[in-house]
Structures are given as structure tokens and as C-alpha cells.
Amino acid sequence: MTINERFKIIINELYSGNKRSFANAVGVNPTVIENVVGSRGGNPSFEVIQKVLTANANISADWLILENGQMLRNEIIKDIIPNQSTPIIDSASMGFILDRYESLAVENAILKKENEDLKQSRGTSSDSIIYTDPSQKLSTSIAAEPAHK
């Protein structure tokens, strides 16, 4: 599923299919949303993704960006602690933990993308990387250094 399709799901499930209402809630021009979910299917900018997550604190960044897990954070809590009548962690702490988890997931996605971009710009793919034995590099660099007296 593409990020565009995930935007459509958010609009349909949380905004009753109303793109204009979604755009207003997020704080972007409705044409931006139409470009993402319309027939052109342009990818949303990081700024738009950030605005969606800020305006909809219950949406999981991990789901929106990477399609991992559940769309809504309260669904994540249900998965982590199923059938738990007494909370193990208070809701404020859980909110902090989920915020941190999601920010790390976003950062991880950005770093993965940058890594792939770098590999492509260097003409290497993740399949063609040749890994060397780190101890060989270490012994070579040590052997090349002058002896200290």
C-alpha cells in the first residue's frame, strides 16, 4: 500500500471522506491533499506528513510512513497490552513512550531513504555491497602506522 492510499484511509475513516475538512484540520491547502490522493498521486512532502501527524496525534507515524503496525496509536496500546484491565503504565507515560517510538521510526525512515539515495548516487545497490572483515582493516591500519618509541 502506498502512502497515498494511507492518506485516503485517514480521510475516509477519520474525516468521513471529506478532503477539504482533512486539509483544514491539517492546515494545508485542499489542492495539496488533492494532489496526494487524487489521480496524479504525488507523494506528500515531509512537511505535509508532519502536519498530518501533529493534527492527528492518535495516528501512528510508523504506520503512516512505513505501513508498520496499526493506524491508530490506541490500537498499538491494545496490541502491546491485550486484555489488561489495570494499566501497567499511566497514559501520560505511555504517550511519551509512543511519541518517542514514533519519532525514532520517522528518523529511521528518513535515514534509510538517505542511505538508499547515497547508495544510488555512488552506483551501489544494497545487493552489491561487499563487506570486508573489520579485523583486516584494523590490522592494515595498525601496521601502516609508524612505531612510537
Kinemage of the C-alpha trace (Angstrom):
@kinemage 1
@onewidth
@group {chain A} dominant
@subgroup {mainchain}
@vectorlist {calphas} color= white
{ca met a 1} P 0.000 0.000 0.000
{ca thr a 2} L 1.352 3.444 -0.878
{ca ile a 3} L 1.439 6.450 1.421
{ca asn a 4} L -1.204 7.987 -0.847
{ca glu a 5} L -3.529 5.082 -0.088
{ca arg a 6} L -2.846 5.504 3.635
{ca phe a 7} L -3.801 9.197 3.306
{ca lys a 8} L -7.064 8.067 1.665
{ca ile a 9} L -7.733 5.701 4.561
{ca ile a 10} L -7.210 8.519 7.082
{ca ile a 11} L -9.555 10.789 5.142
{ca asn a 12} L -12.231 8.102 4.795
{ca glu a 13} L -12.064 6.759 8.343
{ca leu a 14} L -11.379 9.920 10.363
{ca tyr a 15} L -12.901 12.649 8.176
{ca ser a 16} L -15.847 10.789 6.566
{ca gly a 17} L -14.195 11.097 3.156
{ca asn a 18} L -14.155 14.897 3.291
{ca lys a 19} L -10.812 16.007 1.811
{ca arg a 20} L -11.472 19.696 2.470
{ca ser a 21} L -12.179 19.029 6.148
{ca phe a 22} L -8.980 16.986 6.363
{ca ala a 23} L -6.952 19.740 4.652
{ca asn a 24} L -8.378 22.372 7.023
{ca ala a 25} L -7.647 20.243 10.096
{ca val a 26} L -4.102 19.619 8.921
{ca gly a 27} L -3.536 23.241 7.908
{ca val a 28} L -2.744 22.819 4.232
{ca asn a 29} L -4.390 23.958 1.023
{ca pro a 30} L -7.014 21.441 -0.197
{ca thr a 31} L -5.185 21.224 -3.551
{ca val a 32} L -2.168 19.769 -1.711
{ca ile a 33} L -4.348 16.943 -0.398
{ca glu a 34} L -5.988 16.511 -3.807
{ca asn a 35} L -2.520 16.145 -5.377
{ca val a 36} L -1.679 13.390 -2.878
{ca val a 37} L -4.928 11.396 -3.021
{ca gly a 38} L -6.140 12.336 -6.495
{ca ser a 39} L -5.426 10.600 -9.776
{ca arg a 40} L -1.972 12.230 -10.018
{ca gly a 41} L -0.918 10.546 -6.785
{ca gly a 42} L 2.006 12.838 -5.931
{ca asn a 43} L 3.968 11.960 -2.826
{ca pro a 44} L 3.337 14.176 0.195
{ca ser a 45} L 6.233 16.310 1.392
{ca phe a 46} L 7.769 15.697 4.788
{ca glu a 47} L 6.143 18.943 5.946
{ca val a 48} L 2.677 17.651 4.995
{ca ile a 49} L 3.318 14.327 6.752
{ca gln a 50} L 4.470 16.229 9.821
{ca lys a 51} L 1.325 18.389 9.784
{ca val a 52} L -0.908 15.317 9.464
{ca leu a 53} L 0.774 13.674 12.453
{ca thr a 54} L 0.664 16.878 14.506
{ca ala a 55} L -3.027 17.476 13.773
{ca asn a 56} L -3.909 13.815 14.397
{ca ala a 57} L -1.919 12.786 17.475
{ca asn a 58} L -3.575 9.355 17.524
{ca ile a 59} L -2.219 8.387 14.077
{ca ser a 60} L 0.876 6.206 14.240
{ca ala a 61} L 3.826 7.716 12.344
{ca asp a 62} L 5.182 4.208 11.912
{ca trp a 63} L 2.003 3.185 10.098
{ca leu a 64} L 1.705 6.354 8.021
{ca ile a 65} L 5.294 6.371 6.781
{ca leu a 66} L 6.336 2.712 6.829
{ca glu a 67} L 2.991 0.864 6.909
{ca asn a 68} L 4.067 -0.903 10.101
{ca gly a 69} L 1.515 -1.757 12.759
{ca gln a 70} L -1.878 -0.176 13.306
{ca met a 71} L -3.125 3.170 12.007
{ca leu a 72} L -4.189 4.452 15.420
{ca arg a 73} L -1.941 4.624 18.457
{ca asn a 74} L -4.643 3.377 20.840
{ca glu a 75} L -4.714 0.212 18.693
{ca ile a 76} L -0.957 -0.129 19.320
{ca ile a 77} L -1.580 0.033 23.063
{ca lys a 78} L -4.185 -2.731 22.736
{ca asp a 79} L -1.629 -4.855 20.854
{ca ile a 80} L 1.095 -4.246 23.441
{ca ile a 81} L -1.093 -4.907 26.488
{ca pro a 82} L -4.029 -7.120 25.415
{ca asn a 83} L -6.819 -7.747 27.937
{ca gln a 84} L -5.120 -5.648 30.602
{ca ser a 85} L -7.730 -4.265 32.974
{ca thr a 86} L -5.334 -2.234 35.133
{ca pro a 87} L -2.855 -0.104 33.213
{ca ile a 88} L 0.763 -1.056 33.791
{ca ile a 89} L 1.928 2.397 32.675
{ca asp a 90} L -0.115 5.569 33.121
{ca ser a 91} L -1.432 7.215 29.970
{ca ala a 92} L 0.971 10.187 30.165
{ca ser a 93} L 3.990 7.863 30.286
{ca met a 94} L 2.577 5.715 27.506
{ca gly a 95} L 2.029 8.845 25.404
{ca phe a 96} L 5.653 9.852 25.930
{ca ile a 97} L 6.868 6.357 25.032
{ca leu a 98} L 4.740 6.250 21.888
{ca asp a 99} L 5.839 9.764 20.864
{ca arg a 100} L 9.486 8.762 21.259
{ca tyr a 101} L 8.937 5.484 19.406
{ca glu a 102} L 7.220 7.259 16.535
{ca ser a 103} L 9.854 9.989 16.291
{ca leu a 104} L 12.542 7.301 16.138
{ca ala a 105} L 10.553 5.435 13.476
{ca val a 106} L 10.317 8.624 11.399
{ca glu a 107} L 14.026 9.327 11.865
{ca asn a 108} L 14.818 5.734 10.905
{ca ala a 109} L 12.720 6.007 7.733
{ca ile a 110} L 14.462 9.246 6.760
{ca leu a 111} L 17.902 7.736 7.377
{ca lys a 112} L 17.021 4.631 5.349
{ca lys a 113} L 15.908 6.853 2.464
{ca glu a 114} L 19.083 8.959 2.677
{ca asn a 115} L 21.160 5.774 2.791
{ca glu a 116} L 19.473 4.394 -0.327
{ca asp a 117} L 19.899 7.762 -2.093
{ca leu a 118} L 23.611 7.741 -1.244
{ca lys a 119} L 23.985 4.179 -2.487
{ca gln a 120} L 22.268 5.078 -5.751
{ca ser a 121} L 24.387 8.206 -6.221
{ca arg a 122} L 27.535 6.112 -5.722
{ca gly a 123} L 26.261 3.459 -8.113
{ca thr a 124} L 25.931 0.781 -5.476
{ca ser a 125} L 22.850 -1.093 -4.535
{ca ser a 126} L 22.251 -2.763 -1.213
{ca asp a 127} L 22.596 -6.117 -3.026
{ca ser a 128} L 26.054 -5.390 -4.392
{ca ile a 129} L 27.827 -4.121 -1.278
{ca ile a 130} L 30.881 -6.176 -0.462
{ca tyr a 131} L 31.574 -6.412 3.232
{ca thr a 132} L 35.150 -6.862 4.372
{ca asp a 133} L 36.437 -8.341 7.580
{ca pro a 134} L 36.833 -5.400 10.010
{ca ser a 135} L 39.864 -7.054 11.619
{ca gln a 136} L 41.685 -6.886 8.256
{ca lys a 137} L 41.127 -3.130 8.097
{ca leu a 138} L 42.246 -2.755 11.687
{ca ser a 139} L 45.443 -4.778 11.265
{ca thr a 140} L 46.251 -2.992 7.996
{ca ser a 141} L 45.810 0.453 9.540
{ca ile a 142} L 47.827 -0.506 12.620
{ca ala a 143} L 50.622 -1.964 10.523
{ca ala a 144} L 50.762 1.222 8.439
{ca glu a 145} L 51.278 3.467 11.476
{ca pro a 146} L 54.872 4.292 12.469
{ca ala a 147} L 56.133 2.704 15.660
{ca his a 148} L 56.282 5.008 18.679
{ca lys a 149} L 59.434 4.998 20.835
